[in-house]
Amino acid sequence: MKLSAEITMYPLQDDYLPAIVAIIDKLNAYEGLIIETFPSTTLIVGDYDQVMTALGDAMKWSVEACGKAAFVTKFLPDTELLSE
């Protein structure tokens, strides 16, 4: 099943931009996913399990590498928001 996910990260620190860039770079490293970044959100499209694994790994890595953050996500199963 395909999954479209939208994620926005709110780092809980004053110098927030490096943490946001780092997680976007981490998500872009996953093969087999379509990643599209906009000014306030990032869309991830792909196989359900791959998208969920990438999000879980990237969020865990981000907190360990960059500190605490709030993540807002939206999931749209069985839908492709981006054209492949």
SVG drawing of the C-alpha trace seen along z (x, -y; Angstrom):
<svg xmlns="http://www.w3.org/2000/svg" viewBox="-6 -31 30 33">
<polyline fill="none" stroke="black" stroke-width="0.4" points="0.0,0.0 1.2,-3.5 1.4,-6.2 1.7,-9.9 3.0,-11.6 3.5,-15.2 5.9,-16.2 6.8,-19.5 9.5,-19.7 9.6,-22.3 13.0,-22.1 12.8,-23.2 15.9,-25.4 16.8,-28.9 19.1,-27.8 16.4,-25.7 17.4,-25.9 20.4,-23.4 18.2,-20.7 15.5,-21.1 18.0,-20.9 19.6,-17.9 16.4,-15.9 15.5,-16.8 18.9,-15.6 18.4,-12.4 15.0,-11.8 16.4,-12.5 19.0,-9.7 16.3,-7.0 16.0,-5.2 12.7,-4.3 10.8,-7.3 9.7,-10.5 10.6,-13.5 9.5,-17.0 10.3,-19.9 8.3,-23.1 8.9,-26.1 6.8,-24.8 6.5,-21.0 8.1,-18.0 6.1,-15.4 7.2,-11.7 5.5,-9.3 6.2,-5.6 5.5,-2.1 3.7,-2.3 6.3,-0.3 9.2,-2.3 7.7,-5.6 6.9,-4.7 10.4,-3.3 12.1,-6.4 10.0,-8.7 10.6,-6.7 14.4,-6.4 14.7,-10.1 12.8,-11.4 14.7,-9.2 18.1,-10.2 17.1,-13.9 16.3,-14.0 19.5,-12.1 21.7,-14.3 19.9,-17.7 17.9,-17.7 14.2,-17.8 11.7,-18.7 7.9,-18.6 6.8,-16.8 3.5,-17.4 2.5,-14.7 -0.4,-13.9 -0.9,-10.5 -2.9,-9.7 -2.9,-5.9 -3.4,-4.5 -2.8,-7.9 -0.1,-9.4 0.0,-13.2 3.0,-13.6 3.3,-12.3 6.0,-9.8"/>
</svg>
